[in-house]
Amino acid sequence: MAGAAYQVNVSATDDETFEFTCEWTLADGSDFPWADYAYAYELKRDRRLVLALTGGDGLLITAENNKITVQPPMTTRLCPGVYRHGCRITQIDTGKTIQVFDGTVTVTEGNF
């Protein structure tokens, strides 16, 4: 079985708030139909769940800019290490689920 459609790799230090933004459009460059889908994001380390977010609860959708921002609580800080993460969408009308991206989050020592 193939992996997700896209790979997203993120780098950060342990001294910053973990947050990143991805731009989503359809293959032809047109706007993504945000209202037709539910969203879920997970971050794991050593197969243990570290963070789980959904649309409206840590995933910020900005439809006019075609962007989705992974925005956990401001108190979220990650320890140095390599994490696996992924985002999937579920079409509300049909229940079909698609994994949009997976990849790694590499957190290094920030020296603060």
C-alpha positions as CSV (number, residue, x, y, z in Angstrom):
1,M,0.0,0.0,0.0
2,A,1.3,3.5,-0.9
3,G,1.9,6.2,1.7
4,A,0.2,9.6,1.9
5,A,-0.1,11.8,-1.2
6,Y,2.4,14.3,0.2
7,Q,5.3,14.2,2.6
8,V,5.7,17.2,5.0
9,N,8.9,17.4,7.1
10,V,9.2,20.0,9.8
11,S,12.2,21.2,11.8
12,A,12.0,23.1,15.1
13,T,13.8,23.6,18.3
14,D,12.6,22.7,21.8
15,D,12.5,26.4,22.7
16,E,9.7,27.4,20.4
17,T,6.0,26.9,20.1
18,F,5.3,24.1,17.7
19,E,3.2,25.4,14.8
20,F,3.3,25.2,11.0
21,T,1.1,26.0,8.0
22,C,0.5,24.1,4.7
23,E,-1.2,25.5,1.6
24,W,-3.8,23.2,0.0
25,T,-5.3,23.6,-3.4
26,L,-6.8,21.1,-5.9
27,A,-4.5,19.6,-8.6
28,D,-5.7,22.3,-11.1
29,G,-4.8,25.1,-8.6
30,S,-8.4,25.9,-7.7
31,D,-9.6,26.4,-4.1
32,F,-9.9,23.3,-1.9
33,P,-13.6,22.6,-0.8
34,W,-12.8,23.0,2.9
35,A,-16.5,22.9,4.1
36,D,-16.9,19.4,2.6
37,Y,-14.4,17.8,4.9
38,A,-13.4,17.1,8.5
39,Y,-9.7,17.2,9.4
40,A,-7.5,15.3,11.8
41,Y,-3.8,15.6,12.7
42,E,-1.6,13.3,14.8
43,L,1.9,13.5,16.1
44,K,3.6,10.4,17.5
45,R,7.0,9.5,19.0
46,D,8.0,5.9,19.3
47,R,4.5,4.9,18.3
48,R,3.0,6.8,21.3
49,L,0.5,9.5,20.6
50,V,1.9,13.0,21.6
51,L,-0.7,15.2,20.0
52,A,-4.1,14.8,18.3
53,L,-5.9,17.8,16.7
54,T,-9.1,18.2,14.7
55,G,-10.7,20.9,12.7
56,G,-11.9,23.6,15.2
57,D,-9.7,22.1,17.9
58,G,-6.1,22.9,17.0
59,L,-6.4,22.9,13.2
60,L,-7.1,26.4,11.9
61,I,-8.6,26.5,8.4
62,T,-8.1,29.8,6.5
63,A,-10.3,29.1,3.4
64,E,-9.6,32.4,1.7
65,N,-5.9,31.7,1.6
66,N,-6.2,27.9,1.1
67,K,-4.2,27.2,4.2
68,I,-4.4,24.8,7.2
69,T,-2.4,25.6,10.3
70,V,-1.4,23.0,12.9
71,Q,-1.8,25.1,16.0
72,P,-1.7,23.2,19.3
73,P,-2.1,24.9,22.6
74,M,0.5,27.6,23.2
75,T,1.9,25.6,26.0
76,T,2.9,22.7,23.8
77,R,6.6,22.2,23.7
78,L,8.3,19.2,22.2
79,C,11.4,17.5,23.6
80,P,14.4,17.0,21.2
81,G,13.9,14.0,19.0
82,V,12.3,12.7,15.8
83,Y,8.5,12.4,15.6
84,R,6.2,11.0,13.0
85,H,3.1,13.0,12.0
86,G,0.2,12.9,9.5
87,C,-3.0,14.6,8.5
88,R,-6.1,13.0,7.1
89,I,-9.3,14.3,5.8
90,T,-12.8,12.7,5.8
91,Q,-15.4,13.7,3.2
92,I,-18.5,14.6,5.3
93,D,-21.1,13.3,2.8
94,T,-19.5,9.9,2.0
95,G,-17.3,9.2,5.0
96,K,-14.3,8.5,2.7
97,T,-11.0,9.1,4.5
98,I,-7.8,10.1,2.7
99,Q,-4.4,10.6,4.3
100,V,-3.1,13.9,2.8
101,F,0.4,13.9,4.2
102,D,2.8,12.2,6.5
103,G,6.4,12.8,7.4
104,T,8.7,13.7,10.3
105,V,9.1,16.5,12.8
106,T,12.7,16.9,13.9
107,V,13.2,18.8,17.1
108,T,16.6,19.9,18.2
109,E,18.1,21.5,21.3
110,G,17.5,25.2,21.2
111,N,20.1,26.1,23.8
112,F,17.9,28.5,25.8
